[in-house]
Every structure is written in C-alpha cells, then in structure tokens.
Amino acid sequence: MNTAVSLLTQQTPQQEESLRQINRQMIAILDFGSQYSELIARRIRETQVYSEVLSYRTTAEQLRQLNPKGIILSGGPSSVYDKNAPHCDPKIWNLGIPILGVCYGMQLMVNQLGGEVSRADRGEYGKASIYIDDPTDLLTNVEEGTTMWMSHGDSVIDMPSGFELLAHTENTPCAAIADHERKLYGVQFHPEVVHSLGGLPLIRNFVYHICDCEPTWTTDAFVEESIREIRARVGNKRVLLALSGGVDSSTLAFLLHKAIGDQLTCVFIDQGFMRKYEPERLVKLFQEEFHIPVEYVNARERFLKALHGVTDPEEKRRLIGHEFIREFEDTSKRLGSFDYLAQGTLYPDVIESADTNVDPQTGERVAVKIKSHHNVGGLPKDLRFKLVEPLRKLFKDEVRKVGRSIGLPAEIVQRHPFPGPGLAIRIIGEVTAERLNILRDADLVVRQEINKRGLYHEYWQAFAVLLPIRSVGVMGDQRTYAYPVVLRIVTSEDGMTADWARVPYDVLEVISNRIVNEVKGVNRVVLDITSKPPGTIEWE
C-alpha cells in the first residue's frame, strides 16, 4: 500500500477517479467452506487489488451487478458428489468474467461444465512438486518443479470440452487446467498458502494479466474513501468511540478525528481486563501527546459482577459485549446525545464471528463460526446507536499500514493484537480479582523479557494464560498448591493461521523462573506448542 494521504478538504478529479477505481478493480471470492478463503482475499490484496469473500450462493446476476474483474472459487471440505455439496450458480460460467477454481472450486468447475471428477486412487496432502505442461498465461514465471500445497482426495479424470492441461504432479494428472478462450482456470493445489512457493506468481498472473486489474487498493485511496464515507454518513452528528489502545481502535480514532474533528468523543471503558499499567499509559498518550480528548470510565466492579460465576467462554464474550454497550449508553447520557457508535471491527472479526454460509432452508453450515467477538457478535438487539465501522474491510496488516500513513506512532502501530474481552478470555474458567492480578503480573514478565531481548516484533503475539486448576509444587522445602501459567507465543502473517514460535530456551528459562519466583499464586509454567489450525491463538 502507498502512504501518501489526502485529507479530502478538496478532491481533485484525479482523486475522484482513484476512488472510483477501487470499486471497479475487484476480485470476488466465492466461499465453499475453506479455511483458506480469507487467505485468498489477503493474497489478492497484497497485489494492491481489492478482494472480498462472498457466499457461494451469490447468483450470477448479483455478480453481474457487482461487476468484479475476476472470480475465484475457494476450496472446501466437500466432494462435488456429496448429497448436500455446495454448488454455485451455473450461469456464472457465461458471465464473460475470468474465473479461477481452487481445489474444490476446480472440481466444481469441471463437474458443472461436463467433465468428470472421481475419488483419487491416492489422495495428495502437503507439499508436492508440479511439472508444467503449458508455461504461458496462468503459469508464466512459475518455475518447473516448484512446490505447491496439496489437500485433496478427489481428482479430475476427464477435463470438460475446450480445456487444456497446464500442469501435473506425480500423483495428480490434472494439477492445473485452463479454457484459454473463456478464461476459465483451475488448480488442484492452494496457491494462497505460504507453503506454495510458486503461489504468488500464479496469483499475480491471474490478477494482472488474465483479469487485467490495476493496483488501486492503496492506503491513500482507502483513507480518502473512508473519510468521505464517514462525513457523508455521520453528517453533523456526534460519534462515540470505544477506545482500547490497540492498533484497531487507535487507528480508527485518528481516522475519525481527521474526518469529523470535535464531533468525535473517545471513551475508554476500563473494564479491569487490561494489562498492567496500560489504562494509565493509554489515557496519557492520547490526551497529552495526540491531543485527542479521552473520557475515562472506571467500570471494573460492574464487569466483575457481570462475570461472577461464569465459566463458558462464549457467555463471557456475550456478557462483556453487553456490558460494554450498556456502559456506553450510560456514559453517552451523561456526556450528551450520540447517534453513532464507532468500532474497530476488522475483516477477520466479521468472518470468524459469523456463520458465513448457512443454507436458510436446510440449515447446512458450510463455514463454521470459530468464535463470537464482542465487536460483532455480542451487541444487544436493542442497540440504540447506529454503527460506524470504517475498518471492517481491512486485515490487520492493512490497518497497520493505514495507522502509519495517518501518523500513528510505532508504539501503537506495532503493538501485538489484544482481544476485545482482554484478560477475561485468557483466564480459563471464572474471572476473579485474584486471578486477574495473577495473570497481569505473569503477563508483564512475558512482555518485559521479550522486549528486553528485542524479540517483540519477531512474534505475532506473546502472552500468558491462567488455568483454573492447581498443581503441587515445592518452594523453600515447603509444599505448594498453586496455579499453572501457560505461555502462548506464536508467529503469523495475519492471525488467520499461526505457528508456535521457537523461542530460545534461555529466554523461556528466564520467563519461567521470574514468574514462579515473582508472581504469587503460580508454581508451574508450561508452553503451548499448538499451531492454528487445529488450535486457535487465544484459548477462549
């Protein structure tokens, strides 16, 4: 993304054209339940072309009206011959829009266009070398024998009329196919994952050469469009923003302040689930250094009372979201009338918080909800605010770029992601004042040691989790019965997938020793070495 920013005080014809281009230069992704659908979107955006994930039930007519430059059919867990397998509108093949089918998407393309898909004699999972039969078009600049990531049990055994073979592997005769005249393409592998070394060149070929897109998805264009939309939507009304101090809400605060100035009121609800020293630092930073007024509200007792006896993580999230809104409403009455509530909801929040592909007639769920999120999943039905969510189209890395471009300092832009419900979902089981204090102290040790060694920016997230059990230990020749703390340190590009970080042993040793010796109530430290998937980054 570029970093030049216009504040839209007076748009030039060139700026207006730039904004119009964003909507025209778009790749639509039809989601068939793949865990990688969002990753496809992110890879497209890395080429500076906007992309959006849509339901597989999106009709050809709806796509025609949307007028994307290209369409990608995602992978999915189904077989095209399953009784309830998701199928797209067959009329999309006649839209004249280039289409790329990925894995299940390729098999569906073959099935609907008259070819044949069958259970493979040998499934293919993991890394595989592809051998190129046609090095033009989709596979231009993709190296012979390059590694691609396979994950399929079905294979194409007979291509539809008009299709040609582009590539194969040792186990898959049709690893990539094309109908060049109709601009229909299929690949049996996942070019979007980092394991596919030739994946990004293939995606660039599809986006630039086949779909003829221009790189218009830039930071300056996004900021300009967002400011214009905020002003048009809000008018002269007042906006209330829930400020948490994280990248998302801080970027949103700066963006809104540029758009509407004093019409924005930032409120920091201290629910008691923040890290140690963060509430004080946040208020001082915004008021004294950024000159953006912040209304501080101490609501710790209210939130602890609401969570008393609650152990279910989804109920925690729901209650925290509910109490947030109720506190905002109480605060807004005290501060005056507000029409809008601004939230730093991101694209992954929207995707992971919703049952994205649930058939309204059969109830069949294609993409499973991973978690609820208090921004989008915990809002009460009688919410009296209208929502303003300018960042809901962005992935986290895109938010960081926007934050940098509008002047947000590195201290916030490069901050690790922190969940909206805070430490409440890093305490497994019931949240109490005692457990919060224990976790705050343990978490501080983790952050201090990671920072001290210059490792902070090597990791996507590094934090502690408190378990609701006690284990036996010995300290000073005396038996102890105390809590275990889990270290969760991961690497990731966007939070959609993650791997456990290979933290140096000496760093882990110091963290463990300090926590056990300095944090009262803890006598054991363990390390979580689970990737995402199958696990999630957070424990709840």
C-alpha positions in Angstrom: 0.0 0.0 0.0 1.1 3.5 -0.7 1.4 6.0 2.1 0.5 9.4 0.7 -2.6 10.8 2.4 -5.1 13.4 1.3 -7.5 14.8 3.9 -10.2 15.4 1.3 -10.6 19.0 2.1 -10.9 19.5 -1.7 -10.7 16.5 -4.0 -9.1 16.8 -7.4 -10.6 14.9 -10.4 -7.7 12.5 -10.2 -8.6 11.7 -6.6 -12.2 11.1 -7.5 -11.1 8.8 -10.3 -8.8 6.9 -7.8 -11.8 6.3 -5.5 -14.0 5.0 -8.4 -11.2 2.7 -9.5 -11.2 0.9 -6.1 -14.7 -0.3 -6.7 -14.1 -1.3 -10.3 -10.8 -3.2 -9.6 -12.2 -6.0 -7.5 -11.8 -9.8 -7.3 -14.8 -11.7 -5.8 -14.1 -14.9 -3.9 -16.9 -17.4 -3.6 -16.5 -19.3 -0.3 -17.2 -23.0 -0.3 -16.2 -23.5 3.3 -12.4 -23.5 3.0 -10.3 -22.4 6.0 -8.2 -20.6 3.4 -10.9 -18.4 1.8 -9.9 -15.3 3.8 -6.2 -16.0 3.0 -7.0 -15.9 -0.7 -8.5 -12.5 -0.2 -5.4 -11.3 1.6 -3.1 -12.6 -1.1 -5.1 -10.7 -3.7 -4.8 -7.6 -1.6 -1.1 -8.0 -1.5 -1.2 -7.3 -5.2 -2.9 -3.9 -4.4 -6.2 -5.1 -5.8 -9.3 -5.2 -3.6 -10.9 -8.6 -2.9 -13.9 -9.7 -0.9 -15.2 -13.0 0.3 -18.9 -13.8 -0.7 -21.2 -16.7 -0.2 -21.1 -19.5 -2.8 -24.9 -18.8 -3.1 -24.2 -15.4 -4.7 -26.1 -15.5 -8.0 -24.7 -14.8 -11.4 -27.0 -11.8 -11.6 -25.6 -10.4 -8.3 -22.1 -10.9 -9.6 -23.0 -9.2 -12.8 -24.2 -6.2 -10.9 -21.1 -6.3 -8.7 -19.0 -6.4 -11.9 -15.8 -7.8 -10.5 -12.7 -8.1 -12.7 -12.4 -11.7 -11.8 -13.9 -14.5 -9.7 -12.2 -17.1 -7.5 -13.9 -20.3 -6.3 -12.4 -21.4 -3.0 -11.6 -24.8 -1.8 -13.8 -26.7 0.6 -14.3 -29.9 2.7 -17.0 -31.4 0.5 -16.9 -33.7 -2.6 -18.8 -32.4 -5.6 -20.8 -35.6 -5.5 -21.9 -35.3 -1.8 -25.6 -35.1 -1.4 -25.5 -31.6 0.2 -22.4 -30.4 -1.6 -22.4 -26.6 -2.1 -22.8 -25.7 -5.8 -22.5 -22.2 -7.4 -25.0 -20.7 -9.9 -24.0 -22.5 -13.2 -24.8 -19.2 -15.0 -21.5 -17.7 -13.7 -19.6 -19.6 -16.4 -21.3 -17.4 -19.1 -20.6 -14.1 -17.5 -17.5 -13.5 -19.5 -15.6 -12.8 -16.3 -12.3 -14.7 -15.7 -12.7 -17.5 -13.1 -10.1 -19.4 -11.1 -11.2 -22.5 -9.3 -9.0 -23.6 -6.4 -9.1 -27.3 -5.3 -12.8 -27.9 -4.7 -13.5 -24.9 -6.9 -11.7 -26.5 -9.7 -13.6 -29.8 -9.2 -16.9 -27.9 -9.2 -15.9 -26.1 -12.4 -15.1 -29.5 -14.1 -18.3 -31.1 -12.8 -20.7 -28.3 -13.9 -19.0 -28.0 -17.3 -19.3 -31.6 -18.3 -16.0 -33.1 -17.1 -15.6 -35.9 -14.6 -14.3 -35.9 -11.0 -13.7 -39.1 -9.1 -12.2 -40.3 -5.8 -8.4 -40.5 -6.4 -6.6 -43.8 -6.0 -4.2 -41.9 -3.8 -5.1 -38.6 -2.1 -2.5 -35.9 -2.0 -1.8 -33.8 1.1 1.0 -31.5 1.8 3.9 -30.4 -0.4 4.1 -31.6 -4.0 6.3 -30.6 -7.0 4.3 -29.5 -10.0 5.5 -30.2 -13.6 4.4 -27.6 -16.1 2.9 -28.6 -19.4 1.9 -25.1 -20.6 4.2 -22.3 -19.2 2.1 -19.5 -20.6 -0.8 -17.4 -19.2 -1.6 -18.6 -15.6 1.8 -20.3 -15.1 4.0 -17.6 -16.6 7.1 -17.3 -14.4 6.1 -20.2 -12.2 9.2 -22.4 -12.0 9.3 -26.0 -13.2 9.2 -28.4 -10.2 8.2 -25.7 -7.7 6.5 -26.7 -4.5 2.7 -26.3 -4.2 0.5 -27.3 -1.3 -2.0 -30.1 -2.0 -5.0 -31.1 0.0 -7.5 -33.3 -1.9 -9.0 -36.8 -2.0 -10.8 -36.3 -5.3 -9.2 -35.6 -8.7 -10.2 -34.6 -12.2 -10.0 -37.6 -14.5 -11.7 -36.1 -17.6 -11.5 -32.4 -18.5 -14.5 -30.6 -20.0 -14.6 -29.7 -23.7 -12.3 -26.8 -24.5 -9.9 -27.3 -21.5 -6.2 -28.0 -21.8 -3.7 -29.3 -19.3 -1.4 -26.8 -17.7 0.4 -28.8 -15.1 0.6 -32.2 -13.3 2.2 -33.8 -10.3 3.4 -37.4 -9.7 0.0 -38.3 -8.2 -2.3 -35.8 -9.9 -2.5 -35.9 -13.7 -4.6 -32.7 -13.8 -3.0 -30.3 -11.3 -3.8 -27.2 -13.4 -6.2 -26.8 -16.3 -7.5 -24.0 -18.5 -10.0 -23.0 -21.1 -8.0 -20.1 -22.5 -10.7 -18.8 -24.8 -13.3 -18.5 -22.0 -10.6 -17.5 -19.4 -11.6 -20.4 -17.0 -8.8 -21.8 -14.9 -8.5 -24.5 -12.3 -5.7 -25.6 -9.9 -5.8 -28.6 -7.7 -3.4 -27.0 -5.1 -3.6 -24.0 -2.8 -1.6 -21.1 -4.3 -2.6 -18.9 -1.4 -0.7 -20.6 1.4 2.9 -19.8 2.2 4.0 -23.4 1.6 3.1 -22.9 -2.1 6.4 -21.4 -3.3 5.0 -20.6 -6.8 1.7 -19.4 -5.5 2.1 -15.7 -5.5 3.4 -15.5 -9.1 0.4 -17.6 -10.1 -2.0 -15.2 -8.3 -0.3 -12.2 -9.8 -0.7 -13.7 -13.3 -4.4 -14.2 -12.7 -5.0 -10.7 -11.2 -2.9 -8.6 -13.6 -2.6 -10.5 -16.9 -5.8 -12.5 -17.0 -8.2 -10.2 -15.1 -6.4 -7.0 -16.3 -6.6 -5.4 -12.9 -4.7 -2.2 -11.9 -3.1 -1.8 -8.4 -5.7 0.7 -7.0 -6.1 -0.8 -3.5 -3.7 1.7 -1.8 -3.6 3.3 1.6 -4.1 6.8 0.3 -7.2 5.8 -1.7 -8.6 3.9 1.2 -8.1 6.8 3.6 -9.7 9.2 1.2 -12.7 7.0 0.5 -13.1 6.3 4.2 -13.1 10.0 5.2 -15.6 10.8 2.5 -17.9 8.0 3.6 -17.6 8.9 7.3 -18.5 12.5 6.6 -21.4 11.5 4.3 -22.8 9.0 6.8 -22.3 11.0 10.0 -23.1 14.5 8.8 -23.1 16.8 11.8 -24.0 14.1 14.3 -21.8 13.1 17.2 -19.8 9.8 17.3 -18.8 7.8 20.4 -15.7 5.6 20.1 -14.8 2.8 22.4 -11.0 3.3 22.7 -9.0 0.3 23.8 -5.5 1.5 23.0 -4.9 -1.3 20.4 -4.0 -0.8 16.8 -7.6 -1.1 15.6 -9.3 1.4 17.9 -6.3 3.8 17.8 -6.2 3.9 14.0 -10.0 4.4 14.0 -9.7 7.2 16.5 -7.1 9.0 14.3 -9.1 8.4 11.1 -12.3 9.7 12.7 -10.6 12.7 14.2 -9.3 13.6 10.8 -12.8 13.2 9.3 -15.0 14.9 11.9 -12.8 16.5 14.5 -14.6 17.5 17.7 -17.7 15.5 16.7 -15.8 12.5 18.0 -15.8 11.6 21.7 -13.4 8.9 22.7 -14.3 6.9 25.8 -12.0 4.4 27.4 -14.0 1.9 29.4 -11.7 0.4 32.0 -13.4 -3.0 32.5 -10.5 -4.3 34.6 -9.3 -6.7 31.9 -6.4 -4.7 30.6 -2.7 -5.5 31.0 -0.7 -4.0 33.9 -0.2 -0.2 33.6 -1.9 0.0 30.2 -5.0 2.1 31.2 -2.9 4.9 32.7 -0.5 4.9 29.7 -3.3 5.0 27.2 -5.1 8.0 28.6 -1.9 10.0 29.0 -0.7 9.1 25.5 -3.9 10.3 23.8 -4.6 13.4 25.8 -1.1 14.7 26.2 0.7 13.5 23.1 -2.0 13.1 20.5 -4.3 15.9 21.8 -7.4 13.7 21.3 -9.6 14.0 24.4 -10.5 10.8 26.2 -13.2 10.2 28.7 -12.0 7.7 31.3 -14.6 5.4 32.9 -13.7 3.0 35.7 -16.2 0.1 35.3 -14.1 -2.6 36.9 -16.7 -3.6 39.5 -19.5 -3.6 37.0 -17.7 -6.1 34.7 -16.5 -8.4 37.5 -20.0 -8.5 38.9 -21.4 -9.4 35.5 -19.0 -12.3 35.1 -19.4 -13.7 38.6 -19.7 -17.5 38.4 -19.5 -17.5 34.5 -17.1 -20.1 33.0 -18.3 -20.6 29.5 -16.1 -18.5 27.1 -19.0 -17.6 24.7 -21.1 -16.4 27.6 -18.1 -14.3 28.8 -17.8 -12.7 25.4 -21.6 -12.1 25.2 -21.7 -10.5 28.7 -18.7 -8.4 28.1 -20.1 -7.1 24.8 -23.5 -6.4 26.5 -21.9 -4.6 29.4 -19.8 -2.5 27.1 -22.8 -1.3 25.2 -24.7 -0.6 28.4 -21.8 1.4 29.8 -21.5 3.3 26.6 -25.2 4.2 26.8 -24.9 5.3 30.4 -21.8 7.4 29.5 -23.4 8.9 26.5 -26.4 10.0 28.5 -24.0 11.8 30.9 -22.0 13.4 28.1 -24.9 14.3 25.9 -26.6 12.8 22.9 -24.8 10.5 20.5 -26.2 9.0 17.3 -23.3 6.8 16.3 -21.0 4.2 17.9 -17.7 3.6 16.2 -16.0 0.3 16.4 -12.6 -1.0 15.2 -14.1 -4.2 13.7 -11.8 -5.9 11.2 -12.5 -8.2 8.3 -11.3 -11.3 10.2 -13.6 -10.3 13.1 -16.6 -10.3 10.7 -15.6 -13.6 9.0 -14.8 -15.5 12.2 -17.8 -14.2 14.1 -20.4 -15.2 11.6 -21.9 -18.5 10.3 -20.9 -17.3 6.8 -22.6 -20.0 4.7 -25.6 -21.4 6.4 -28.3 -22.5 4.0 -31.6 -20.9 5.2 -33.7 -23.9 4.0 -31.6 -26.9 5.1 -29.6 -25.2 7.9 -26.4 -26.7 6.4 -23.4 -24.9 7.7 -20.5 -24.7 5.2 -18.1 -22.4 7.0 -18.2 -22.9 10.8 -18.2 -20.0 13.2 -14.8 -20.0 15.0 -15.7 -17.6 17.8 -18.0 -14.7 18.7 -16.5 -11.3 19.0 -17.8 -8.5 21.2 -17.5 -6.1 18.3 -19.8 -8.0 16.0 -21.2 -10.9 17.9 -22.1 -9.5 21.3 -24.2 -6.5 20.5 -27.6 -6.4 22.2 -30.6 -6.5 19.8 -32.0 -3.2 21.2 -28.8 -1.3 20.5 -29.8 2.4 20.1 -26.7 3.5 18.3 -26.0 3.4 14.6 -22.7 1.7 13.9 -19.7 3.2 12.1 -17.1 0.6 11.2 -14.7 2.0 8.6 -12.1 -0.7 9.1 -14.3 -3.7 8.6 -12.9 -4.3 5.1 -9.3 -4.5 6.3 -7.0 -7.2 7.6 -4.7 -6.4 10.5 -1.6 -5.7 8.4 -3.6 -3.3 6.3 -4.8 -1.5 9.4 -1.1 -1.1 10.5 -0.3 0.5 7.1 -3.2 2.9 7.4 -2.2 3.7 11.0 1.4 4.5 9.9 0.1 6.6 7.0 -2.1 8.9 9.2 0.6 9.5 11.8 0.0 6.8 14.5 3.3 6.2 16.4 5.2 2.9 16.2 4.4 2.2 19.8 0.8 1.5 18.9 1.1 0.5 15.2 3.4 -2.4 16.0 1.5 -3.5 19.2 0.6 -7.1 19.3 -3.1 -7.9 18.8 -5.1 -7.9 22.0 -8.6 -9.4 22.3 -11.5 -7.1 22.9 -12.6 -9.0 26.1 -9.0 -8.7 27.3 -7.6 -10.9 30.0 -11.0 -12.2 30.7 -10.6 -14.8 28.0 -7.0 -15.6 29.0 -8.3 -16.7 32.3 -9.8 -20.1 31.7 -13.0 -20.5 33.8 -14.3 -17.9 36.2 -12.8 -14.4 36.2 -12.0 -13.1 39.7 -10.0 -10.2 41.0 -7.4 -12.5 42.4 -6.9 -14.4 39.1 -6.7 -11.1 37.2 -3.9 -9.8 39.4 -2.0 -13.1 39.0 -2.4 -13.0 35.2 -1.5 -9.3 34.9 1.8 -9.9 36.8 2.7 -13.0 34.8 1.8 -11.3 31.5 4.1 -8.4 32.5 7.0 -10.7 32.9 6.5 -12.2 29.5 6.3 -8.8 27.8 9.3 -7.5 29.7 11.6 -10.4 28.8 10.5 -10.5 25.1 11.1 -6.7 24.8 14.4 -6.8 26.7 15.8 -9.2 24.1 14.5 -7.4 21.1 12.2 -10.2 20.2 8.9 -8.4 20.4 8.5 -7.8 16.7 9.6 -11.3 15.8 6.3 -12.7 17.2 2.7 -12.1 16.3 1.6 -12.5 19.9 3.3 -13.3 23.2 1.2 -13.7 26.3 0.3 -15.8 29.3 -2.8 -17.8 30.0 -4.0 -18.8 33.5 -5.6 -22.2 34.0 -8.4 -22.9 36.6 -6.6 -25.8 38.2 -3.9 -26.1 40.8 -0.8 -28.4 40.9 1.6 -29.5 43.5 5.0 -27.9 43.8 7.8 -27.3 46.3 9.3 -24.0 47.2 11.7 -23.4 50.1 11.3 -27.1 51.3 7.6 -26.5 51.6 4.7 -28.0 49.6 2.8 -25.6 47.4 -0.5 -25.9 45.7 -0.8 -23.2 43.1 -1.9 -22.2 39.5 0.0 -23.2 36.3 0.6 -20.5 33.7 0.7 -21.3 30.0 3.0 -19.3 27.7 1.4 -18.7 24.3 3.9 -17.3 21.8 3.1 -17.5 18.1 4.3 -16.3 14.7 1.8 -15.4 11.9 1.2 -13.0 9.0 -2.4 -12.1 9.6 -3.8 -14.2 12.5 -5.8 -16.4 10.2 -3.2 -19.1 10.6 -0.3 -19.3 13.1 2.6 -21.4 14.3 4.1 -21.7 17.7 7.3 -19.6 18.0 10.7 -21.3 18.5 11.6 -19.1 21.4 15.2 -19.6 22.6 15.4 -21.9 25.6 17.3 -19.4 27.7 14.5 -16.9 27.2 11.9 -19.4 28.3 14.0 -20.3 31.3 14.2 -16.7 32.5 10.5 -16.2 31.9 9.6 -19.3 33.9 12.0 -18.5 36.8 10.7 -15.0 37.1 7.0 -15.9 37.0 7.4 -18.7 39.6 9.5 -16.5 41.9 7.8 -13.2 41.4 4.1 -14.0 40.8 2.3 -15.1 44.0 0.0 -18.0 43.4 1.9 -19.6 40.5 4.2 -22.6 40.8 4.4 -24.0 37.3 4.9 -22.6 33.8 4.2 -24.6 30.6 4.5 -23.9 26.9 1.7 -24.2 24.3 3.2 -25.6 21.0 -0.1 -25.9 19.1 -0.5 -24.3 15.6 -3.6 -22.7 14.2 -5.3 -24.8 12.9 -6.0 -27.1 14.7 -5.9 -24.7 17.7 -6.7 -21.0 17.9 -4.3 -18.4 19.1 -6.4 -17.4 22.1 -7.5 -20.2 24.5 -11.1 -19.0 24.7 
